[in-house]
Amino acid sequence: MIRIGTRASTLAQWQAQQAAEGLQQQGVVTSLVLISSEGDADQVTPLYEMGVEGIFTKALDAALLAGTIDVAVHSLKDVPTRLAEGLVQAAVLPRGPTEDVLLYKTEAAALNDVDFPWAIGTCSLRRQAQWKYRYPNARFENLRGNMETRLQQLAQQPWHGAIFAKAGLERIGLLPPQYALLDWMLPAPAQGAMVLLCRQDDTRTLELCAALNDEMTAACVQIERDFLRGLMGGCAMPIAALAQHHFSHISFTGNVCLPDGSDLLEVSCTFSLDEVDEAGFTAADKLLSQGGHRLLAQIRK
C-alpha cells in the first residue's frame, strides 16, 4: 500500500488521482490521505502577505517526513526551489496547459483598450504586474480559495473579470465557454505541472514513481525553476518563465516585472537538450546583466 498525500480541494485530489492511477497500473495498491495546509486554512489574507514560500506544501512535506504518507503530490509551481532536507523529486507528470485565462464579465472588446479601468480578481503578484504593464489603469481585488470558491466570488462581485490558470479549470471541468486566453502573459515557473515527492531513503517508492516521470516536462520545468532560483525569487515574486521543447532544442522566455507594472525586463534563449542543467541559471544571469538587479532590488524594498 502506498499512501498518497494531497490537499483536500477538488483540483488537488484530481492531481493525486493521476499519480494513483499511474501507480495502480504497475499493480500497486494506493490510498489518498487528505491533509490541510496553512494556505487552505486562511483564505482571506493575500498570499504575498503570508510568506507564501511553501505555504501550500509544508503540511504535506511534514507528513511525508514523519512517515504518515509515502508520496506527496503538489502543483510544482507551489513547491520551493529548495526541497526540505530528506525529500527528493520522484517524478514530474506530463504537463497540462501553461497559459493563464481571463474569465470576463464585461465586453471582450475591452481587451483591446489599454486604458480600460479593469477591476480584476487575483492575488498573484506576477499576474497583477503583467496585467498592469499592459493595462495601467487596472485595479485588483483579493481572490483566494479553491477553484469553486473563486468562481463563486467572481460571480458575486462587481468585477470585470478574474485570472485563473487554464490547466486547473480544465482538469476539473470548470472552464466556462466565455474566457480569453492570455497568451501574452508569461506563466509562473512550472505552471501546469504536477510533481511527486518522496523520502530520499524510500527506494521502493522512488522506483515506482520514477516510471511516471515525463522527461521533457521535467527538463522544461527544471529550467524554469532554476531561472527562478538564479534570481533568488520565490513563489510570491513577480517572476515568470516558460520553457518549451521543440524536438532538438528548448526555447525559453523569462521575465521580471515591477508590481506596479511600470517596468518589465524579459530574456529569450534557445538551449540544446544537453544544456538543461545550466540553462535556467544562464538565462537568469542574462536577465541580471541587462538590468535585472535593479528591478529585483526595487521589488524587495
C-alpha positions in Angstrom: 0.0 0.0 0.0 1.3 3.4 -1.0 -0.3 6.4 0.8 -0.6 9.4 -1.4 -0.9 12.8 0.4 -2.9 15.6 -1.1 -4.7 18.7 -0.1 -8.5 18.4 0.1 -9.5 20.6 -2.8 -11.2 19.1 -5.9 -8.2 20.0 -8.0 -5.6 18.7 -5.6 -7.5 15.4 -5.4 -7.7 15.2 -9.2 -4.0 15.6 -9.4 -3.4 13.0 -6.7 -5.6 10.6 -8.6 -3.4 10.9 -11.6 -0.5 9.6 -9.5 -2.7 6.9 -8.0 -3.8 5.6 -11.4 -0.2 5.6 -12.7 0.9 3.5 -9.7 -2.1 1.2 -9.9 -1.1 0.4 -13.5 2.0 -1.1 -12.0 -0.1 -3.3 -9.7 0.4 -1.1 -6.7 -2.4 -0.6 -4.2 -2.8 3.1 -3.2 -4.9 5.3 -0.9 -5.4 9.0 -0.7 -4.7 10.9 2.5 -6.2 14.3 2.8 -4.1 17.0 4.6 -4.9 20.6 5.2 -2.3 23.3 4.5 -1.9 26.8 6.1 -2.8 28.3 2.7 -6.1 26.4 2.8 -6.9 27.4 6.4 -6.6 31.2 5.7 -8.4 32.1 2.5 -8.7 35.8 3.3 -5.1 37.2 3.6 -3.4 37.9 0.3 -0.8 35.2 -0.4 2.1 37.7 -0.7 1.3 38.9 2.9 1.5 35.3 4.3 5.1 34.5 3.5 3.9 32.3 0.6 7.0 30.2 0.1 5.8 26.7 0.6 2.5 27.7 2.2 0.6 25.0 0.3 3.3 22.3 0.6 4.7 22.4 4.1 2.0 20.3 5.8 2.2 17.6 3.1 6.0 17.6 3.3 5.9 17.3 7.1 3.6 14.3 6.8 6.0 12.8 4.3 9.0 13.2 6.6 7.0 11.9 9.5 6.1 8.7 7.6 2.4 9.4 7.6 2.3 9.3 3.8 4.7 7.8 1.2 4.2 10.3 -1.7 3.2 14.0 -1.7 1.6 15.3 -4.9 1.9 19.1 -5.5 1.3 21.6 -8.2 5.0 22.2 -8.9 4.6 25.9 -9.1 3.8 25.9 -5.4 7.0 24.0 -4.4 10.0 25.9 -3.1 13.1 25.6 -5.4 14.9 24.1 -2.5 13.2 21.0 -1.1 13.1 20.1 2.6 16.1 18.0 3.7 15.3 14.3 3.2 12.8 14.8 0.4 13.5 14.3 -3.4 11.6 14.8 -6.6 10.5 11.4 -7.7 8.5 12.3 -10.8 7.1 15.1 -12.9 3.9 14.1 -14.6 3.0 15.2 -18.2 2.3 18.9 -18.3 -1.1 20.5 -18.9 -1.8 23.9 -20.4 0.6 26.6 -19.2 -1.5 29.7 -20.0 -3.5 31.9 -17.8 -7.1 32.8 -18.8 -9.3 35.7 -18.0 -12.9 34.9 -17.1 -14.6 38.1 -18.0 -18.0 39.7 -17.2 -17.6 42.7 -19.5 -17.4 43.0 -23.2 -14.4 41.1 -24.6 -13.7 44.2 -26.8 -12.3 45.9 -23.7 -9.2 43.7 -24.1 -8.2 45.9 -27.0 -8.5 49.1 -24.9 -5.3 49.6 -22.9 -6.9 52.5 -21.0 -9.9 50.4 -19.8 -10.2 50.7 -15.9 -10.2 46.9 -15.3 -11.3 45.6 -11.8 -9.6 42.2 -11.8 -9.7 39.4 -9.2 -6.3 37.9 -8.5 -3.9 37.8 -5.6 -0.9 36.8 -7.7 1.8 39.5 -7.9 3.0 38.0 -11.2 -0.4 38.3 -12.8 -1.0 41.8 -11.3 2.3 43.1 -12.5 2.0 41.8 -16.1 -1.7 42.9 -16.3 -0.8 46.4 -15.0 2.1 46.6 -17.5 -0.5 46.1 -20.3 -3.5 47.9 -18.7 -2.1 50.7 -16.4 -5.5 51.8 -15.2 -6.4 48.4 -13.7 -7.1 47.7 -10.0 -7.1 44.3 -8.3 -9.3 42.5 -5.8 -8.2 39.8 -3.5 -9.3 36.4 -4.8 -8.4 33.4 -2.6 -9.7 29.8 -2.1 -10.1 26.7 -4.2 -11.4 26.9 -7.8 -15.1 26.6 -6.8 -14.8 29.3 -4.2 -13.0 31.7 -6.6 -15.6 31.2 -9.3 -18.3 31.9 -6.8 -16.6 35.1 -5.7 -16.3 36.2 -9.3 -20.0 35.6 -9.9 -20.9 37.6 -6.7 -18.6 40.5 -7.0 -18.9 43.6 -9.4 -15.6 42.9 -11.0 -14.9 42.9 -14.7 -13.1 39.5 -14.5 -10.6 37.3 -12.8 -7.5 35.4 -13.8 -7.1 31.7 -13.5 -4.6 29.0 -14.6 -6.2 27.3 -17.6 -4.9 23.9 -16.5 -6.7 24.0 -13.2 -10.1 24.9 -14.6 -9.8 22.3 -17.4 -8.8 19.5 -15.1 -11.9 19.6 -13.0 -14.3 20.6 -15.8 -14.9 24.2 -14.7 -13.5 26.1 -17.7 -16.5 28.1 -19.0 -17.1 28.9 -22.7 -16.6 32.6 -22.0 -12.9 33.3 -21.4 -9.9 35.0 -23.0 -6.6 33.1 -23.4 -3.9 35.4 -22.1 -1.2 34.1 -24.4 0.8 37.3 -23.9 1.0 36.7 -20.1 4.0 34.6 -19.2 3.1 31.9 -16.6 4.6 31.1 -13.3 7.6 28.8 -13.4 6.3 25.2 -13.7 2.7 26.3 -14.1 0.6 23.3 -15.3 3.0 20.7 -14.0 2.5 18.2 -11.1 5.3 16.7 -9.1 5.6 13.7 -6.8 7.9 14.0 -3.8 9.2 11.0 -1.8 11.5 10.4 1.1 15.1 10.2 -0.1 15.6 6.8 1.6 12.4 5.2 0.3 14.0 3.4 -2.6 11.0 1.2 -3.4 8.5 4.1 -3.7 11.1 6.2 -5.6 11.5 3.4 -8.2 7.7 3.0 -8.7 7.2 6.8 -9.0 10.1 7.2 -11.4 8.2 5.2 -14.0 5.7 8.0 -14.2 8.2 10.7 -14.9 7.8 12.7 -18.2 11.4 13.6 -19.2 10.6 16.5 -21.4 8.2 18.1 -18.9 10.8 17.6 -16.2 13.5 19.2 -18.3 11.4 22.3 -19.1 10.2 22.9 -15.5 13.8 22.4 -14.3 14.9 25.3 -16.5 12.1 27.5 -15.3 12.7 26.7 -11.6 16.4 27.2 -12.0 15.7 30.6 -13.6 13.6 31.5 -10.5 16.3 30.2 -8.2 19.0 32.0 -10.1 17.1 35.3 -9.5 16.7 34.3 -5.8 13.0 34.6 -6.2 10.2 32.7 -4.6 6.6 31.8 -5.4 5.4 35.3 -4.4 7.8 37.2 -6.6 6.5 38.7 -10.0 8.8 36.4 -11.9 7.6 34.4 -14.9 9.1 31.7 -17.1 8.3 29.3 -19.8 10.5 26.6 -21.4 9.1 24.7 -24.4 10.5 21.5 -26.1 11.0 21.6 -29.9 12.4 18.2 -30.8 16.1 19.1 -31.0 16.1 22.1 -28.6 14.3 24.0 -25.9 13.2 27.6 -26.2 13.0 29.7 -23.1 11.4 33.1 -22.2 11.5 34.6 -18.7 10.7 38.0 -17.2 10.5 40.0 -14.1 8.0 42.9 -13.8 7.7 45.6 -11.2 4.5 45.1 -9.1 3.0 48.4 -10.4 3.6 47.4 -14.0 5.9 50.4 -14.6 8.8 48.3 -15.9 9.4 44.8 -17.3 12.6 43.0 -18.3 12.5 39.9 -20.5 15.0 37.4 -21.9 14.7 34.8 -24.6 17.1 32.0 -25.1 17.5 28.7 -27.0 19.2 25.7 -25.5 20.2 22.3 -26.7 18.9 19.3 -24.8 22.3 18.6 -23.2 22.3 22.2 -21.7 19.3 21.6 -19.4 21.3 21.6 -16.1 22.7 25.1 -16.7 20.1 26.7 -18.9 17.9 28.3 -16.2 20.9 29.8 -14.4 22.3 31.0 -17.8 19.0 32.8 -18.5 18.9 34.3 -15.1 22.4 35.7 -15.5 21.5 37.1 -18.8 18.5 38.9 -17.3 20.5 40.2 -14.4 23.2 41.6 -16.7 20.5 43.5 -18.6 19.2 45.3 -15.5 17.5 42.6 -13.5 19.5 43.5 -10.4 17.8 47.0 -10.4 14.3 45.7 -10.8 14.7 43.0 -8.2 16.2 45.5 -5.7 13.1 47.7 -6.2 10.7 44.7 -5.7 12.5 43.7 -2.5 12.3 47.2 -0.9 
